């Protein structure tokens, strides 16, 4: 039962990473729409990149938990 609890906590953590990454992506994207403000453009770009990396990390954690013990190649 403890092993199932660990897997559920990991899946919840992965989903939180994905949602935070998506949120940062859209917030950074809305910050960087004003091209005339160079500080907002740079900060928005950093948030977009950080959001993409967090979403990818959450997705990889989720996939590793779903395919735990199985090969993804065949």
C-alpha positions as CSV (number, residue, x, y, z in Angstrom):
1,X,0.0,0.0,0.0
2,X,2.9,2.3,0.7
3,X,4.2,1.8,-2.8
4,X,0.9,2.8,-4.3
5,X,0.9,6.0,-2.2
6,X,4.3,6.9,-3.5
7,X,3.3,6.5,-7.1
8,X,0.2,8.6,-6.6
9,X,2.2,11.3,-4.9
10,X,4.7,11.3,-7.8
11,X,1.9,11.5,-10.4
12,X,0.3,14.4,-8.5
13,X,3.7,16.1,-8.3
14,X,4.2,15.6,-12.1
15,X,0.7,17.1,-12.8
16,X,1.5,20.1,-10.6
17,X,4.8,20.6,-12.5
18,X,2.9,20.5,-15.8
19,X,0.3,23.0,-14.7
20,X,2.8,25.4,-13.2
21,X,4.9,25.1,-16.4
22,X,1.8,25.9,-18.6
23,X,0.9,28.8,-16.3
24,X,4.4,30.2,-16.5
25,X,4.4,29.8,-20.3
26,X,1.2,31.7,-20.8
27,X,2.1,34.4,-18.2
28,X,5.5,34.9,-19.8
29,X,3.9,35.0,-23.2
30,X,1.5,37.7,-22.2
31,X,4.4,39.7,-20.6
32,X,6.4,39.5,-23.8
33,X,3.7,40.7,-26.2
34,X,4.6,44.3,-25.7
35,X,7.7,44.5,-27.9
36,X,8.4,48.1,-27.0
37,X,9.2,47.3,-23.4
38,X,12.5,45.5,-23.6
39,X,12.6,44.6,-19.8
40,X,9.2,42.9,-20.1
41,X,10.3,41.1,-23.3
42,X,13.4,39.6,-21.6
43,X,11.5,38.7,-18.4
44,X,8.7,37.2,-20.4
45,X,11.1,35.2,-22.6
46,X,12.8,33.8,-19.4
47,X,9.4,32.8,-18.0
48,X,8.4,31.1,-21.3
49,X,11.6,29.1,-21.4
50,X,11.2,28.1,-17.7
51,X,7.6,27.2,-18.2
52,X,8.5,24.9,-21.2
53,X,11.2,23.2,-19.2
54,X,9.0,22.7,-16.1
55,X,6.2,21.2,-18.3
56,X,8.6,18.9,-20.0
57,X,10.0,17.8,-16.7
58,X,6.6,17.1,-15.4
59,X,5.6,15.2,-18.5
60,X,8.8,13.0,-18.3
61,X,8.1,12.2,-14.6
62,X,4.5,11.3,-15.5
63,X,5.6,9.1,-18.4
64,X,8.2,7.4,-16.3
65,X,5.5,6.5,-13.7
66,X,3.0,5.3,-16.2
67,X,5.5,3.0,-18.0
68,X,7.2,1.9,-14.8
69,X,8.7,-1.6,-15.4
70,X,7.8,-1.6,-19.1
71,X,9.9,-0.8,-22.1
72,X,8.8,2.1,-24.2
73,X,10.7,0.8,-27.2
74,X,8.7,-2.4,-27.8
